[in-house]
Each structure stands twice: as C-alpha cells, then as structure tokens.
Amino acid sequence: MTAEKTTTVVIGAGHAGLAASHFLSGRSIDHVVLERGEVGNSWRTERWDSLRLLTPSWQTRLPGLGYDGPDPDGYMGVPELTEFLDRFAKVARAPVRTGVNVTSVRRGDAGYRVTTSDGEVLATTVVIASGACNKAAVPAVSDGLPGDVRQLTPFDYRDPSQLPDGGVLVVGASATGVQLAAEIQRSGRPVVLSVGEHVRLPRAYRGRDVLWWMDAAGVWDQGHDEIDDLKRARNLPSPQLAGVPSTLDLNALADLGVEIVGRLAMVRDGQALFSGGLRNALSLADLKMNRLLGTFDEWAAARGYDGAGPERFEPTRVPKSPRLRLDLTSGEIRTVVWATGFRPDYGWLDVPVTDEKGRLRHDGGVVDSPGLYALALPVLRRRKSTFIYGIEDDARAVTSHLARYVGAPGAGAV
Ligand SMILES: Cc1cc2nc3c(=O)[nH]c(=O)nc-3n(C[C@H](O)[C@H](O)[C@H](O)COP(=O)(O)OP(=O)(O)OC[C@H]3O[C@@H](n4cnc5c(N)ncnc54)[C@H](O)[C@@H]3O)c2cc1C
C-alpha cells in the first residue's frame, strides 16, 4: 500500500491543533489533523464533572472566534467549551480525521513518516499539538502506600461519590488540588491537603478578574526569550484558581474545614511524612502574590487606572501545629488523590528530541529536528502559551516558521 503524502501532519485536535490548522489553511499549506478521539478529546474524556475553566469566558477565544454568549465574565463548563471547539473546527474548516491514533513518527528521506491506526502518512513537517497534560505525574512515593488505600489521579476522578466514605489525602495544592479538595470536603469526606510550592492568587483584584490584570499588565505576554530562568518558568505550578467568582486559596479551604499539612516527603512503613517547611512555603507564596499585585499597581498608576485602589489580602494562616505524620494504616485516610501535576506523553515519537525528563527540546516551538514543531507547551513562546487564549500568537509564529521551511509562497526563507 502506498503511503499518503501531505505537507503537514498536525497531531491532535485540541484547541492548539485546530489553531495550527487555521493558520496553515490561511497560507494554503495542505495538511491533515489526526485525532485519536474526537475534537476536544482531552476535555471530553480526561476532566472531572464539575470542572469549569479558570479563565473567564471573554478570554476563551481562538483566532477569529470569540465568546459571544450571555456571561462573558463567567467561567465555562466543559460541555460549553467542547461546543466552542466544535464550532471553531467548523469555522476553520479544519481537515480533522477523528479516531486516528498516531503510533509512531520517524524521520524519513524527505521529512517524517507518520504511522497511524489508519495507515501511513508521509509529511514534510509535523506539528505536535498532542497536549502537555496527557498523563498524571504521580511521585514514586505512591508505591509505598498501603494496598487498601485507594489512589486516584485527576484523570480517574469524576465526582466525590466515587470515593469511599472517610478521609481523603489530596497531594498538591495547585489549581487541580485546591478545586478537588474543596469539592471533596463539601461532600462530607474530611480532607487533608498536602501543600508544597504553590502560586497563590486572588480571584479578583481592584474590581477586575485577576487574569484581566495578567493580560493588561503584560505579564502573560512576557516572551520566552525575556525570562531569566526559563526552565523554572516552564515548571511553575498552576495558580490556585477555580472557575467561580470567589477566591479559592488556602485560607478559603481552611474555612471549609480542610486540614493543611506540608509537602509529602515520603511514605515509610505506612506513615506519610510531611515536610516541616510549610510556614516557608506559605510565606513565599504570599510574598510572590504581593510582588505580582505590586506589578499590577505600578501598571495601574502608569496608565491612570480609575477603578478601585490597591488591596492587600490576609496572609495565609499558618496552622498551629501542622501534622508531620499521618498513619495511612489507621483507616483515617481511605483515598489519596494525586494532584501533583501532568506531563505530556511522547511514547509514539521516535525522533530523539526529548531530554532526560521526557520534555521536548525546542526553541519557541521549533523542535530540535528540522520540520518538527510543537504548540501549547508551558511558556512555549510566552507565559500564556498553555492557555486557550494564548494559542493565537504562538500558532501564528510557529506556522509562519513552518511556511518558510517548506518554502510556501510569500513566506520567505527560514
Ligand atoms: C485540568 C486542566 C484544567 C485546565 N483549565 C484551563 C483553563 O481554565 N483555561 C485555559 O485556557 N486552559 C486550561 N487548561 C490548559 C489547556 O488549555 C489544556 O491543557 C488544553 O487541553 C491544551 O490544549 P491542547 O490542544 O494543547 O491539548 P489537548 O486539548 O490535550 O489536545 C490534544 C489532542 O491530541 C490528541 N492526541 C494526543 N496524542 C495523540 C496521538 N498519539 N494520536 C492522535 N491524537 C493524539 C488528544 O486526544 C487530544 O484531543 C487546563 C488544563 C488542565 C489539565
């Protein structure tokens, strides 16, 4: 059987793959978008039921398509978002082939040989838009948990009714961890939340959504080449935000009755041992939040912002004597939820372009192999790169490099 040929294969029909397709079509570059599930598959199959975007709806926009519903300051649920992605795929006339799993990408004579569940495609270029969050990053200490404690990742979790009655240890206090901790605590299961390095943010500041400030003050537009410690920026945890109008920080969780403990350091003989550095982790997060609010204030002063004046928030309350040890054999904790982050899965990528931690080696989305590109990875080109609203600038830049590489008319040379 002869393999099909095309200029570009885009892997994945999430918002990033669809945005890439939009710009490729605009440049008349022939391409296909290969998707193992449906458009927006990660949202349809890998998210919990109550999830609402933490970005306000006015910020959910893709090239040429913005939110036009009745509540721009609200936060979309998953059904609304997948409907939005379907609409974008239609408007962009993206040549998506659903139900096609990419099982291998290898270098070939004139580009890449893409093997799929539906045959082979030879492509001059490949855009990897397969997502940054394909797998849950579960720490190795999970191996030491007693067998009768149920372990879940955010991929397995749908709603609290799945969990046995009894206590729940949520490990990780970034966006996912704080959201799940609140929901599980409200279901009547007492939650212990293990907190390491985290990013504290208020939901609103000086009368506006905090993400409005990130945008207006140019924080999200900061480029990868302007950031001193790019490696660190790419590993920053997600902010403690939820798609609700109120702040969901550790004080709010403590008010709900969630018990705050330090970072999970190890599990030994059925005992979970937590770091004694909780106070430092809390004060560092407060300090960084206040520094960021200071940046917003400077911007506001320079622009003559006429909304509400500067605010400062109650410091995170340090628990009196946080537990340093939790006996996982006592029956107090019936479930552990690993909200310890996500990572991409490049198991199908047979080109040597990943580092020792499995991350793609790339410069602003131009991967370390000619004709190979990536989108929507953390701080790919800007701080906003993984957010839906951040894709437009990145997809435009990456596809314009690709157009020069393939010598598309009017694109110039790479
Ligand atoms: C829990 C969570 C909450 C988030 N909340 C927000 C938010 O509120 N606002 C915001 O802007 N961003 C949010 N994000 C970040 C980001 O928008 C999402 O991660 C988004 O799904 C990334 O889009 P993407 O197109 O890069 O990847 P994905 O949406 O993951 O799309 C990748 C696609 O590639 C497909 N695929 C993967 N491997 C293969 C293969 N081998 N063959 C064929 N197809 C393949 C997948 O099925 C999937 O459809 C959140 C992320 C997570 C994990």
Ligand as a Chemical Component Dictionary entry (heavy atoms), coordinates in Angstrom:
data_LIG
# 
_chem_comp.id                   LIG 
_chem_comp.type                 NON-POLYMER 
_chem_comp.pdbx_formal_charge   0 
_chem_comp.three_letter_code    LIG 
# 
loop_
_chem_comp_atom.comp_id 
_chem_comp_atom.atom_id 
_chem_comp_atom.alt_atom_id 
_chem_comp_atom.type_symbol 
_chem_comp_atom.charge 
_chem_comp_atom.model_Cartn_x 
_chem_comp_atom.model_Cartn_y 
_chem_comp_atom.model_Cartn_z 
_chem_comp_atom.pdbx_ordinal 
LIG C1  C1  C 0 -7.316 20.193 34.474 1  
LIG C2  C2  C 0 -6.977 21.260 33.491 2  
LIG C3  C3  C 0 -7.659 22.467 33.518 3  
LIG C4  C4  C 0 -7.321 23.470 32.614 4  
LIG N1  N1  N 0 -8.003 24.657 32.663 5  
LIG C5  C5  C 0 -7.748 25.605 31.756 6  
LIG C6  C6  C 0 -8.486 26.827 31.738 7  
LIG O1  O1  O 0 -9.334 27.060 32.580 8  
LIG N2  N2  N 0 -8.221 27.733 30.771 9  
LIG C7  C7  C 0 -7.256 27.520 29.829 10 
LIG O2  O2  O 0 -7.068 28.381 28.963 11 
LIG N3  N3  N 0 -6.513 26.399 29.845 12 
LIG C8  C8  C 0 -6.740 25.438 30.777 13 
LIG N4  N4  N 0 -6.004 24.282 30.789 14 
LIG C9  C9  C 0 -4.799 24.195 29.912 15 
LIG C10 C10 C 0 -5.048 23.860 28.462 16 
LIG O3  O3  O 0 -5.962 24.724 27.838 17 
LIG C11 C11 C 0 -5.472 22.458 28.253 18 
LIG O4  O4  O 0 -4.474 21.590 28.743 19 
LIG C12 C12 C 0 -5.731 22.148 26.788 20 
LIG O5  O5  O 0 -6.457 20.949 26.745 21 
LIG C13 C13 C 0 -4.482 22.014 25.959 22 
LIG O6  O6  O 0 -4.874 22.042 24.613 23 
LIG P1  P1  P 0 -4.044 21.305 23.539 24 
LIG O7  O7  O 0 -4.755 21.483 22.256 25 
LIG O8  O8  O 0 -2.618 21.675 23.633 26 
LIG O9  O9  O 0 -4.107 19.808 24.062 27 
LIG P2  P2  P 0 -5.333 18.857 24.249 28 
LIG O10 O10 O 0 -6.620 19.575 24.455 29 
LIG O11 O11 O 0 -4.923 17.846 25.251 30 
LIG O12 O12 O 0 -5.428 18.218 22.803 31 
LIG C14 C14 C 0 -4.502 17.281 22.342 32 
LIG C15 C15 C 0 -5.244 16.305 21.474 33 
LIG O13 O13 O 0 -4.286 15.419 20.928 34 
LIG C16 C16 C 0 -4.850 14.140 20.894 35 
LIG N5  N5  N 0 -3.739 13.188 20.860 36 
LIG C17 C17 C 0 -2.772 13.018 21.790 37 
LIG N6  N6  N 0 -1.912 12.057 21.412 38 
LIG C18 C18 C 0 -2.338 11.631 20.199 39 
LIG C19 C19 C 0 -1.864 10.643 19.290 40 
LIG N7  N7  N 0 -0.786 9.902  19.556 41 
LIG N8  N8  N 0 -2.558 10.460 18.135 42 
LIG C20 C20 C 0 -3.657 11.215 17.845 43 
LIG N9  N9  N 0 -4.142 12.140 18.686 44 
LIG C21 C21 C 0 -3.492 12.364 19.841 45 
LIG C22 C22 C 0 -5.684 14.064 22.153 46 
LIG O14 O14 O 0 -6.710 13.103 22.044 47 
LIG C23 C23 C 0 -6.236 15.475 22.245 48 
LIG O15 O15 O 0 -7.504 15.639 21.648 49 
LIG C24 C24 C 0 -6.291 23.262 31.676 50 
LIG C25 C25 C 0 -5.618 22.044 31.668 51 
LIG C26 C26 C 0 -5.955 21.052 32.560 52 
LIG C27 C27 C 0 -5.204 19.754 32.517 53 
# 
loop_
_chem_comp_bond.comp_id 
_chem_comp_bond.atom_id_1 
_chem_comp_bond.atom_id_2 
_chem_comp_bond.value_order 
_chem_comp_bond.pdbx_ordinal 
LIG C1  C2  SING 1  
LIG C2  C3  SING 2  
LIG C2  C26 DOUB 3  
LIG C3  C4  DOUB 4  
LIG C4  N1  SING 5  
LIG C4  C24 SING 6  
LIG N1  C5  DOUB 7  
LIG C5  C6  SING 8  
LIG C5  C8  SING 9  
LIG C6  O1  DOUB 10 
LIG C6  N2  SING 11 
LIG N2  C7  SING 12 
LIG C7  O2  DOUB 13 
LIG C7  N3  SING 14 
LIG N3  C8  DOUB 15 
LIG C8  N4  SING 16 
LIG N4  C9  SING 17 
LIG N4  C24 SING 18 
LIG C9  C10 SING 19 
LIG C10 O3  SING 20 
LIG C10 C11 SING 21 
LIG C11 O4  SING 22 
LIG C11 C12 SING 23 
LIG C12 O5  SING 24 
LIG C12 C13 SING 25 
LIG C13 O6  SING 26 
LIG O6  P1  SING 27 
LIG P1  O7  DOUB 28 
LIG P1  O8  SING 29 
LIG P1  O9  SING 30 
LIG O9  P2  SING 31 
LIG P2  O10 DOUB 32 
LIG P2  O11 SING 33 
LIG P2  O12 SING 34 
LIG O12 C14 SING 35 
LIG C14 C15 SING 36 
LIG C15 O13 SING 37 
LIG C15 C23 SING 38 
LIG O13 C16 SING 39 
LIG C16 N5  SING 40 
LIG C16 C22 SING 41 
LIG N5  C17 SING 42 
LIG N5  C21 SING 43 
LIG C17 N6  DOUB 44 
LIG N6  C18 SING 45 
LIG C18 C19 SING 46 
LIG C18 C21 DOUB 47 
LIG C19 N7  SING 48 
LIG C19 N8  DOUB 49 
LIG N8  C20 SING 50 
LIG C20 N9  DOUB 51 
LIG N9  C21 SING 52 
LIG C22 O14 SING 53 
LIG C22 C23 SING 54 
LIG C23 O15 SING 55 
LIG C24 C25 DOUB 56 
LIG C25 C26 SING 57 
LIG C26 C27 SING 58 
# 
